[in-house]
Amino acid sequence: MSDKIKPQHLARKAIVYVRQSSAHQVHHNLESQRLQYAMQDRLQQLGWREIDVVDDDLGRSAAGLVTRAGFARMVAEVCVGQVGAVAAREVSRFARNSREWQQLVEVCRVVDTVLIDFDTVYSPRHSNDRLLLGLKGSLNEYELDLLRQRSVDAGSCSCQPRSGISKRMRLMSRRIRIVASKRPLVWYFGSVSNWGRCARRCGGFWSTGCNCPSGRRRARSRGAARPTACCIASSVARCTAARTRTEKANGPSTMNRANRA
């Protein structure tokens, strides 16, 4: 038993505070509920015989935006001096905003009530414990703000195309000369899978809004149009045929020789 727990604390009852932040957690995070209710066993090991469980705030957030009837009842009982200890699995269960957290710590200091989590016993009348509780309260509030900011950033990023994909598509649109051709290229792309790859590549160009040279020369400018799967297939076929002719005339390229070696 901790030396911070005195006979006057054991003479009063203890309260186990149980809370989960949303209805989804209440229905699905059953292990968290079991661990929080198990804090009764820890209080019994520390010497308490009269233990109350306050679970009115299941499904209620501790960010300070909603009213928590269970927390208000617990603070009221502490104020009248009926409680020797308040316990929770983690101290973040009590509050995740500075106003309610500081209110609880100050009330416990005035009436000499200890706070207990799974690891430690805190006495707000000890300056070191009060400093540690203040730091934990600030960290709990910061953690909540960080999670909220990450959710906002993830929502805004999901509505925008990936910059890496857009950049890659634009580089490809500059390097590949798409020449319009109405001739069927079944002789080269005989399988459905090859045509499927061309269609997916075409969808990537369309999603980024890239236009490619249409191959039709005008008086002073070259037209630009959105590519089609047939155009991409035609470009690949022409590039492959040109590389084959070059290798036949000059021998295989350095990269091919290295791969064969």
Backbone bond lengths (Angstrom), bond angles and torsions (degrees), N, CA, C in turn:
res aa  C-N    CA-C-N  psi(-1)  N-CA   C-N-CA  omega(-1)  CA-C   N-CA-C  phi
1 M - - - 1.464 - - 1.517 109.55 -
2 S 1.331 116.59 143.25 1.454 121.35 -178.19 1.529 110.85 -71.76
3 D 1.335 115.63 146.37 1.462 119.87 178.03 1.522 112.32 -73.34
4 K 1.334 117.56 -8.76 1.458 120.52 176.76 1.525 112.07 -79.30
5 I 1.326 117.34 -15.59 1.462 121.50 -179.98 1.526 108.32 -90.56
6 K 1.329 116.39 117.54 1.464 123.56 -176.92 1.533 110.34 -105.57
7 P 1.313 117.41 166.63 1.477 119.72 177.75 1.523 113.14 -58.44
8 Q 1.324 118.15 -33.00 1.462 118.98 179.09 1.527 112.03 -67.26
9 H 1.324 116.81 -26.98 1.464 119.13 175.67 1.527 110.91 -72.77
10 L 1.336 116.37 -42.18 1.458 120.20 -179.14 1.516 112.12 -70.16
11 A 1.333 117.39 -23.50 1.465 120.16 179.33 1.521 112.12 -70.88
12 R 1.306 116.96 -20.98 1.464 121.01 177.12 1.526 109.49 -101.11
13 K 1.296 116.32 167.16 1.465 120.53 -178.45 1.530 110.53 -79.15
14 A 1.319 115.56 165.33 1.459 122.45 176.31 1.527 109.02 -116.73
15 I 1.317 115.96 152.67 1.474 122.30 -179.32 1.516 108.71 -122.08
16 V 1.317 115.86 131.32 1.465 122.56 172.10 1.523 107.11 -102.65
17 Y 1.339 115.20 120.18 1.470 120.50 -178.68 1.528 108.98 -99.14
18 V 1.326 115.90 123.56 1.471 122.85 -178.39 1.520 108.17 -117.90
19 R 1.345 114.97 128.24 1.473 118.88 -179.66 1.518 109.50 -151.41
20 Q 1.337 114.81 143.44 1.460 122.85 168.04 1.521 108.06 -132.39
21 S 1.343 115.79 151.61 1.464 120.02 -164.42 1.520 114.36 -80.87
22 S 1.333 119.22 -23.44 1.472 120.23 -173.99 1.521 109.40 -146.35
23 A 1.329 115.36 164.07 1.463 120.68 177.29 1.526 111.40 -65.36
24 H 1.328 116.69 -31.92 1.463 120.12 177.70 1.533 110.40 -62.70
25 Q 1.320 117.66 -42.09 1.457 120.53 177.75 1.523 111.40 -66.14
26 V 1.312 116.70 -36.47 1.463 120.06 -179.72 1.525 110.81 -62.61
27 H 1.330 117.35 -39.45 1.461 121.28 -175.52 1.531 113.05 -86.23
28 H 1.342 117.93 -24.42 1.454 119.86 -172.85 1.534 113.41 -115.02
29 N 1.335 119.24 -32.56 1.467 120.96 -178.96 1.536 109.67 -91.35
30 L 1.321 114.98 66.20 1.467 119.75 -176.91 1.524 111.60 -72.51
31 E 1.322 117.00 -27.77 1.465 119.42 178.70 1.525 111.24 -65.18
32 S 1.339 116.30 -37.78 1.467 119.85 177.17 1.528 110.82 -63.31
33 Q 1.323 116.56 -41.03 1.466 119.18 176.48 1.531 111.12 -60.92
34 R 1.318 116.98 -44.31 1.465 120.40 -178.19 1.531 111.02 -61.30
35 L 1.340 116.57 -41.87 1.462 120.43 -179.77 1.532 111.49 -67.02
36 Q 1.329 116.54 -36.66 1.468 118.81 179.54 1.524 111.45 -69.69
37 Y 1.327 116.61 -42.14 1.467 118.60 177.47 1.531 111.34 -67.15
38 A 1.331 116.76 -25.94 1.466 120.08 -179.91 1.518 112.83 -69.33
39 M 1.331 118.36 -9.70 1.465 120.20 175.90 1.529 112.52 -62.77
40 Q 1.352 117.90 -16.03 1.465 120.36 175.06 1.531 110.37 -63.19
41 D 1.328 116.40 -37.28 1.456 119.34 178.65 1.525 111.50 -65.07
42 R 1.337 116.59 -37.81 1.475 119.10 179.24 1.524 110.47 -65.89
43 L 1.336 117.37 -40.10 1.466 119.76 178.63 1.521 111.24 -65.60
44 Q 1.333 116.88 -36.74 1.458 119.03 177.26 1.529 111.34 -65.20
45 Q 1.345 115.77 -37.51 1.466 118.98 177.56 1.521 111.51 -66.63
46 L 1.336 116.83 -30.23 1.468 120.10 179.26 1.522 112.57 -80.21
47 G 1.350 117.92 -9.88 1.457 119.76 173.49 1.507 116.22 119.10
48 W 1.322 120.29 -0.89 1.463 120.68 -179.45 1.514 110.64 -83.06
49 R 1.317 115.58 142.38 1.458 121.59 176.78 1.532 111.65 -109.95
50 E 1.299 117.32 -33.65 1.475 120.94 178.90 1.529 108.24 -100.95
51 I 1.317 115.42 113.20 1.468 121.34 -175.24 1.526 108.36 -130.98
52 D 1.329 116.18 127.18 1.463 122.48 174.58 1.526 109.35 -108.17
53 V 1.317 115.78 146.88 1.464 122.27 177.14 1.529 108.50 -112.95
54 V 1.315 115.62 124.41 1.470 122.17 177.21 1.531 107.11 -108.64
55 D 1.327 115.61 105.33 1.470 120.85 179.58 1.523 111.86 -124.55
56 D 1.321 115.74 29.97 1.467 119.04 179.00 1.526 113.09 -70.41
57 D 1.337 117.30 -16.89 1.471 120.43 -173.48 1.524 112.69 -101.45
58 L 1.309 118.58 22.18 1.462 120.19 174.04 1.523 109.41 -65.28
59 G 1.328 116.41 124.16 1.460 121.15 -176.39 1.509 113.77 87.84
60 R 1.334 118.34 12.05 1.469 122.25 -179.40 1.525 109.19 -116.43
61 S 1.327 116.95 131.09 1.457 122.02 179.12 1.528 110.62 -75.28
62 A 1.335 115.59 148.87 1.469 121.57 178.14 1.515 111.84 -101.47
63 A 1.349 117.36 20.06 1.462 120.30 -179.48 1.515 112.95 -75.37
64 G 1.333 118.44 -7.32 1.457 121.23 179.29 1.514 114.10 92.73
65 L 1.347 117.72 6.05 1.458 121.23 -177.79 1.518 112.47 -93.81
66 V 1.324 118.03 -15.18 1.462 122.15 -179.38 1.519 109.00 -127.03
67 T 1.328 115.26 156.79 1.464 121.06 178.23 1.519 109.47 -81.21
68 R 1.325 115.91 133.30 1.463 121.25 179.49 1.524 108.62 -115.16
69 A 1.319 114.96 107.09 1.460 119.70 -177.03 1.527 111.21 -67.17
70 G 1.328 117.04 -37.79 1.457 119.46 -179.62 1.515 112.57 -65.79
71 F 1.317 117.39 -42.17 1.461 120.70 178.43 1.527 111.06 -64.49
72 A 1.343 116.63 -41.94 1.462 120.10 179.53 1.535 110.85 -63.71
73 R 1.329 117.33 -39.87 1.467 119.96 178.27 1.519 111.38 -66.26
74 M 1.331 116.91 -39.06 1.462 120.11 179.37 1.529 110.63 -64.45
75 V 1.334 117.72 -44.48 1.465 121.00 -179.85 1.528 110.38 -64.51
76 A 1.340 117.07 -37.80 1.461 120.46 179.96 1.531 110.85 -64.44
77 E 1.321 118.24 -40.81 1.460 120.75 178.90 1.530 111.13 -68.94
78 V 1.336 116.43 -34.83 1.466 119.12 176.40 1.523 110.36 -65.48
79 C 1.325 116.89 -39.74 1.472 120.73 -177.16 1.532 112.21 -61.92
80 V 1.315 117.68 -35.92 1.469 119.84 -177.32 1.526 111.45 -84.66
81 G 1.329 118.02 3.27 1.450 121.06 174.21 1.509 115.36 80.16
82 Q 1.335 118.28 22.97 1.459 120.86 -178.88 1.528 113.19 -92.89
83 V 1.343 118.06 -7.05 1.458 121.82 -171.24 1.522 108.59 -118.45
84 G 1.331 115.97 130.11 1.454 120.46 176.38 1.515 113.24 -94.32
85 A 1.354 117.60 -21.64 1.462 121.10 -179.44 1.518 109.23 -156.09
86 V 1.307 115.46 142.38 1.464 122.20 170.44 1.527 106.74 -117.70
87 A 1.322 116.48 133.41 1.460 121.12 -172.68 1.518 110.08 -130.59
88 A 1.338 114.58 149.16 1.464 122.56 174.35 1.515 107.67 -152.64
89 R 1.313 115.85 157.79 1.469 119.53 -180.00 1.517 110.72 -59.00
90 E 1.338 117.82 -46.86 1.469 123.66 170.10 1.515 107.35 -129.85
91 V 1.317 116.37 150.08 1.466 119.32 -178.86 1.523 111.58 -66.36
92 S 1.335 118.26 -18.64 1.461 120.08 177.21 1.519 111.54 -67.47
93 R 1.350 118.04 -16.50 1.467 120.68 175.80 1.526 110.55 -64.80
94 F 1.327 117.28 -30.95 1.468 119.84 -177.51 1.527 110.89 -67.55
95 A 1.331 118.12 -52.21 1.458 121.30 -175.37 1.516 109.21 -162.62
96 R 1.332 114.98 148.85 1.465 121.65 173.20 1.523 110.98 -123.28
97 N 1.326 116.00 26.53 1.457 120.78 173.11 1.521 108.01 -138.34
98 S 1.318 115.40 148.44 1.466 121.05 -172.04 1.520 112.46 -64.57
99 R 1.317 117.71 -34.12 1.469 120.04 -175.41 1.531 111.03 -63.21
100 E 1.317 117.44 -54.08 1.460 119.99 -178.07 1.533 111.90 -71.30
101 W 1.324 116.21 -33.90 1.470 118.76 -179.73 1.527 111.22 -66.36
102 Q 1.314 117.11 -47.20 1.459 120.09 179.37 1.530 111.49 -66.29
103 Q 1.334 116.07 -33.06 1.461 118.93 176.46 1.526 110.95 -62.58
104 L 1.332 116.92 -44.40 1.461 120.06 -179.84 1.527 111.12 -65.68
105 V 1.322 117.94 -45.40 1.459 120.80 -178.46 1.526 111.13 -63.10
106 E 1.324 117.40 -40.94 1.467 120.62 -178.42 1.527 111.47 -68.13
107 V 1.340 116.34 -41.29 1.466 119.21 178.61 1.527 110.68 -63.90
108 C 1.337 116.60 -41.84 1.465 120.03 178.41 1.528 111.46 -64.64
109 R 1.320 117.42 -33.55 1.472 120.19 177.90 1.521 110.90 -67.53
110 V 1.328 117.01 -40.94 1.463 120.54 -176.12 1.522 111.55 -67.06
111 V 1.349 116.80 -44.48 1.468 120.26 -174.59 1.525 111.92 -96.45
112 D 1.339 118.43 4.36 1.462 123.56 177.96 1.535 111.30 61.77
113 T 1.325 115.08 62.16 1.466 122.94 174.85 1.519 108.41 -116.03
114 V 1.316 117.27 134.45 1.465 121.04 -178.93 1.527 109.35 -91.08
115 L 1.344 115.17 151.41 1.460 122.54 173.93 1.525 108.20 -106.98
116 I 1.315 116.18 137.25 1.461 121.11 -174.42 1.527 109.24 -131.46
117 D 1.337 115.45 131.69 1.465 120.07 168.71 1.532 107.89 -119.41
118 F 1.323 116.09 -167.84 1.466 119.39 -174.88 1.528 112.37 -65.99
119 D 1.333 117.51 -26.07 1.461 120.91 -173.43 1.522 114.24 -105.70
120 T 1.338 117.39 -35.54 1.466 119.64 -164.79 1.521 111.05 -137.21
121 V 1.306 114.69 156.27 1.465 122.86 169.40 1.519 107.72 -109.48
122 Y 1.336 116.58 126.16 1.466 122.27 -177.52 1.525 108.97 -112.10
123 S 1.324 115.04 133.57 1.460 120.82 173.80 1.523 108.29 -113.40
124 P 1.323 119.18 109.78 1.474 120.90 -177.55 1.524 113.88 -62.07
125 R 1.339 117.82 -15.07 1.461 119.45 177.71 1.528 112.16 -78.84
126 H 1.336 117.56 -12.85 1.463 121.66 174.93 1.529 108.21 -90.24
127 S 1.312 115.64 129.82 1.463 119.00 -174.94 1.530 112.02 -62.26
128 N 1.335 117.63 -38.86 1.463 119.40 179.98 1.532 111.68 -65.17
129 D 1.325 116.37 -42.12 1.469 119.67 178.15 1.521 111.20 -66.91
130 R 1.325 116.84 -37.08 1.466 119.36 179.06 1.531 110.15 -66.44
131 L 1.340 116.87 -38.12 1.468 119.98 176.42 1.530 110.70 -64.83
132 L 1.333 116.69 -42.84 1.460 120.56 179.71 1.524 111.51 -64.74
133 L 1.316 116.91 -39.93 1.458 120.10 177.86 1.534 111.19 -65.16
134 G 1.334 116.28 -38.13 1.457 118.65 176.65 1.517 112.55 -63.39
135 L 1.334 116.37 -41.40 1.467 119.83 177.91 1.522 111.30 -65.17
136 K 1.324 117.06 -41.76 1.464 119.66 178.92 1.519 111.69 -64.39
137 G 1.317 116.64 -38.58 1.467 118.72 176.70 1.510 112.47 -63.34
138 S 1.341 117.33 -42.10 1.467 120.84 177.52 1.523 111.49 -64.44
139 L 1.338 117.23 -40.67 1.459 120.53 178.52 1.524 111.68 -65.64
140 N 1.330 117.06 -38.54 1.460 119.70 178.30 1.524 111.35 -63.76
141 E 1.324 115.85 -40.98 1.467 119.36 178.89 1.525 110.78 -68.30
142 Y 1.335 117.03 -40.32 1.467 120.64 178.26 1.525 111.20 -64.50
143 E 1.326 116.86 -39.39 1.467 120.40 179.19 1.521 110.83 -62.09
144 L 1.316 117.16 -41.02 1.462 120.48 178.38 1.524 111.11 -64.83
145 D 1.337 117.37 -43.69 1.466 120.51 177.63 1.524 111.46 -62.78
146 L 1.342 116.72 -38.31 1.463 120.25 179.89 1.523 111.21 -66.10
147 L 1.327 117.61 -42.51 1.460 120.60 178.04 1.521 111.34 -64.20
148 R 1.351 116.29 -39.50 1.462 119.38 178.83 1.519 111.01 -65.57
149 Q 1.340 117.40 -41.08 1.450 120.72 179.73 1.526 111.41 -66.25
150 R 1.330 117.02 -38.22 1.459 120.03 177.60 1.522 111.18 -63.78
151 S 1.330 116.92 -38.57 1.463 119.96 178.34 1.516 111.32 -64.94
152 V 1.343 116.53 -40.46 1.466 120.12 178.55 1.521 110.54 -65.65
153 D 1.334 117.04 -43.63 1.468 120.48 179.31 1.522 111.66 -64.31
154 A 1.337 117.00 -39.90 1.461 119.64 179.27 1.515 111.13 -65.55
155 G 1.342 117.62 -37.48 1.456 119.83 177.99 1.513 113.20 -67.26
156 S 1.346 116.72 -37.84 1.461 119.38 179.63 1.527 111.40 -73.03
157 C 1.346 117.05 -34.95 1.464 119.46 -179.33 1.516 111.85 -72.92
158 S 1.338 118.19 -28.78 1.463 119.71 -177.91 1.508 112.48 -70.12
159 C 1.343 117.62 -17.91 1.466 120.70 179.78 1.517 112.45 -89.32
160 Q 1.317 119.59 -2.23 1.448 122.81 -177.20 1.519 109.57 -116.51
161 P 1.345 118.01 146.71 1.459 119.89 176.63 1.505 110.90 -69.48
162 R 1.304 116.01 152.15 1.458 120.40 179.44 1.518 110.03 -66.88
163 S 1.321 115.33 131.68 1.464 119.42 -176.69 1.518 110.96 -66.23
164 G 1.342 116.86 -35.27 1.455 119.01 -179.85 1.513 112.32 -63.80
165 I 1.336 116.82 -41.40 1.462 119.92 179.25 1.520 110.01 -68.33
166 S 1.322 117.28 -42.52 1.458 119.74 179.66 1.524 110.66 -61.07
167 K 1.329 117.28 -43.11 1.458 120.19 -179.65 1.522 110.86 -64.28
168 R 1.344 115.77 -40.98 1.456 118.50 179.77 1.529 111.30 -64.97
169 M 1.321 116.39 -40.11 1.459 119.57 179.12 1.527 111.40 -65.36
170 R 1.327 116.19 -39.24 1.461 118.39 179.86 1.525 111.06 -67.33
171 L 1.334 116.74 -38.93 1.463 118.74 176.85 1.521 111.12 -63.11
172 M 1.308 116.43 -39.94 1.457 118.61 178.56 1.518 111.25 -66.05
173 S 1.336 115.96 -37.19 1.459 118.19 -179.60 1.519 111.88 -67.17
174 R 1.341 116.93 -28.26 1.461 118.75 177.08 1.522 111.32 -77.11
175 R 1.326 116.88 -35.89 1.458 119.34 -172.40 1.522 113.30 -85.30
176 I 1.328 116.39 -32.04 1.460 119.28 -176.75 1.524 109.64 -92.81
177 R 1.314 116.43 127.38 1.466 121.03 176.54 1.523 107.59 -93.43
178 I 1.328 114.40 107.39 1.454 119.77 179.90 1.531 108.23 -85.88
179 V 1.317 116.55 115.77 1.462 122.16 179.85 1.513 108.32 -106.36
180 A 1.317 116.24 122.12 1.450 120.66 -178.21 1.520 110.22 -64.59
181 S 1.278 114.91 135.81 1.459 120.11 178.67 1.512 108.70 -149.17
182 K 1.303 116.93 129.67 1.457 121.64 -179.13 1.529 111.95 -93.49
183 R 1.328 117.23 -3.82 1.453 119.13 -179.77 1.518 110.07 -75.17
184 P 1.323 117.53 137.09 1.473 119.01 176.87 1.515 110.46 -67.33
185 L 1.348 116.01 143.40 1.457 120.62 -177.02 1.521 110.41 -114.08
186 V 1.331 116.13 34.23 1.451 119.31 179.21 1.525 110.58 -63.89
187 W 1.351 116.31 -26.02 1.463 119.35 179.66 1.522 111.63 -64.21
188 Y 1.373 117.17 -25.68 1.465 119.64 179.46 1.526 111.06 -101.09
189 F 1.350 116.72 -47.68 1.462 121.37 179.94 1.521 107.27 -100.44
190 G 1.292 115.72 77.98 1.447 119.50 -175.89 1.511 113.45 -79.99
191 S 1.350 119.70 -22.29 1.460 120.95 -176.19 1.521 110.54 -98.35
192 V 1.315 114.88 154.41 1.467 119.99 179.78 1.524 110.63 -67.37
193 S 1.344 117.32 -32.26 1.463 120.07 -177.68 1.521 111.07 -63.55
194 N 1.362 118.05 -39.27 1.459 119.89 178.40 1.516 110.98 -64.43
195 W 1.335 117.15 -42.56 1.459 119.65 177.16 1.527 110.84 -63.94
196 G 1.350 116.19 -35.01 1.461 118.47 177.71 1.517 112.02 -64.50
197 R 1.347 117.73 -38.01 1.463 120.02 177.34 1.516 110.89 -64.43
198 C 1.328 116.84 -41.04 1.473 119.79 177.91 1.523 110.86 -63.50
199 A 1.330 116.81 -40.49 1.469 119.37 179.71 1.523 110.88 -65.06
200 R 1.346 117.27 -40.59 1.463 119.15 178.37 1.523 111.23 -65.92
201 R 1.326 117.47 -39.74 1.458 120.42 177.19 1.516 110.73 -63.28
202 C 1.342 115.76 -39.61 1.468 120.00 177.92 1.522 110.28 -63.03
203 G 1.351 117.12 -40.01 1.461 119.48 177.44 1.514 112.03 -62.60
204 G 1.345 116.96 -34.31 1.466 119.28 177.19 1.508 112.03 -65.09
205 F 1.348 118.30 -40.61 1.454 120.94 176.29 1.518 110.63 -63.00
206 W 1.311 117.70 -42.89 1.462 120.97 -178.17 1.526 111.40 -65.73
207 S 1.362 117.70 -39.56 1.465 120.07 -177.94 1.524 112.28 -66.64
208 T 1.330 117.64 -28.88 1.458 120.58 179.25 1.518 112.65 -91.25
209 G 1.317 118.15 -4.32 1.460 121.24 178.48 1.508 114.08 71.13
210 C 1.347 118.29 26.80 1.464 121.52 -178.73 1.527 109.89 -86.56
211 N 1.326 116.32 133.45 1.458 121.95 172.51 1.525 109.19 -103.21
212 C 1.312 116.06 146.25 1.454 121.81 -178.02 1.525 109.70 -121.50
213 P 1.323 118.04 157.05 1.468 120.16 178.94 1.518 111.17 -57.30
214 S 1.327 114.73 135.24 1.457 119.18 -177.56 1.513 112.73 -85.36
215 G 1.345 118.57 -13.98 1.448 120.99 178.05 1.522 113.64 86.44
216 R 1.288 118.41 -0.56 1.462 122.16 -179.55 1.527 108.69 -100.50
217 R 1.280 116.46 110.83 1.459 121.00 -178.86 1.520 109.94 -77.60
218 R 1.309 114.18 134.68 1.450 120.16 175.04 1.519 109.01 -111.93
219 A 1.288 114.41 -164.73 1.457 117.65 -174.45 1.521 110.82 -61.95
220 R 1.326 117.88 -55.05 1.463 119.94 -177.41 1.534 113.10 -128.66
221 S 1.298 117.96 0.20 1.464 118.88 -177.29 1.516 109.49 -142.62
222 R 1.300 114.62 160.32 1.454 121.31 177.99 1.527 108.23 -104.67
223 G 1.293 117.00 134.17 1.451 120.81 -177.96 1.518 111.47 -70.86
224 A 1.315 115.84 158.63 1.460 122.17 178.18 1.512 108.31 -132.27
225 A 1.307 117.23 137.42 1.450 121.88 -178.25 1.517 108.94 -147.15
226 R 1.302 116.02 165.92 1.454 120.33 177.39 1.526 109.15 -73.61
227 P 1.330 117.34 137.07 1.461 119.26 -176.23 1.518 111.65 -75.81
228 T 1.314 115.19 157.94 1.458 122.41 173.55 1.523 108.22 -118.46
229 A 1.333 115.55 166.96 1.457 119.73 178.68 1.527 111.19 -60.42
230 C 1.353 116.80 -36.60 1.460 120.18 179.12 1.523 110.92 -64.98
231 C 1.343 116.55 -39.22 1.466 120.16 179.03 1.525 111.10 -64.77
232 I 1.346 116.82 -43.48 1.456 119.55 179.56 1.525 110.53 -64.54
233 A 1.326 116.75 -41.11 1.456 119.77 178.02 1.517 111.26 -63.25
234 S 1.329 115.74 -39.29 1.462 119.42 178.79 1.517 111.13 -63.23
235 S 1.362 116.27 -41.69 1.452 119.47 -179.57 1.526 111.09 -64.06
236 V 1.346 116.56 -43.89 1.457 119.76 179.59 1.515 111.02 -62.86
237 A 1.344 116.42 -41.00 1.460 119.71 179.78 1.526 111.55 -64.07
238 R 1.324 116.35 -42.21 1.465 119.58 -179.91 1.526 110.81 -65.74
239 C 1.362 116.31 -42.31 1.463 118.96 179.85 1.528 111.09 -64.95
240 T 1.324 116.40 -39.61 1.464 119.54 179.12 1.514 111.32 -65.33
241 A 1.348 116.42 -42.50 1.458 119.45 179.23 1.520 111.40 -64.57
242 A 1.350 117.55 -39.80 1.462 120.70 179.18 1.521 110.88 -65.58
243 R 1.341 117.43 -39.62 1.469 119.61 179.44 1.524 110.75 -67.92
244 T 1.332 116.78 -36.48 1.462 119.33 178.76 1.516 111.39 -64.50
245 R 1.349 116.13 -42.50 1.464 119.62 178.72 1.522 110.42 -64.13
246 T 1.345 116.96 -39.13 1.466 119.85 179.92 1.522 111.48 -65.78
247 E 1.337 116.92 -41.14 1.456 119.26 179.79 1.522 111.85 -67.69
248 K 1.333 116.19 -34.53 1.464 118.25 177.60 1.522 111.53 -66.64
249 A 1.346 115.96 -34.22 1.458 119.58 -177.77 1.523 112.15 -81.97
250 N 1.346 117.43 -41.42 1.464 120.92 -173.45 1.517 114.26 -111.70
251 G 1.293 118.32 -0.04 1.449 120.07 -175.87 1.519 110.70 91.07
252 P 1.338 118.83 167.08 1.469 121.40 -179.19 1.516 112.08 -64.38
253 S 1.334 115.40 151.88 1.469 121.03 -178.64 1.516 110.87 -71.12
254 T 1.330 114.87 166.98 1.470 120.44 -178.68 1.519 111.29 -61.71
255 M 1.346 116.26 -38.40 1.459 119.57 -178.23 1.523 110.13 -67.71
256 N 1.339 117.10 -41.74 1.440 119.47 179.00 1.513 111.81 -65.00
257 R 1.359 116.85 -40.21 1.458 119.73 178.16 1.522 111.58 -62.60
258 A 1.325 116.18 -39.31 1.471 119.90 178.44 1.530 110.83 -65.64
259 N 1.371 116.46 -40.96 1.459 119.10 -179.91 1.528 110.58 -65.89
260 R 1.336 116.12 -39.37 1.463 118.02 -179.85 1.527 110.79 -68.31
261 A 1.341 116.90 -35.84 1.461 119.65 178.36 1.520 110.39 -66.17
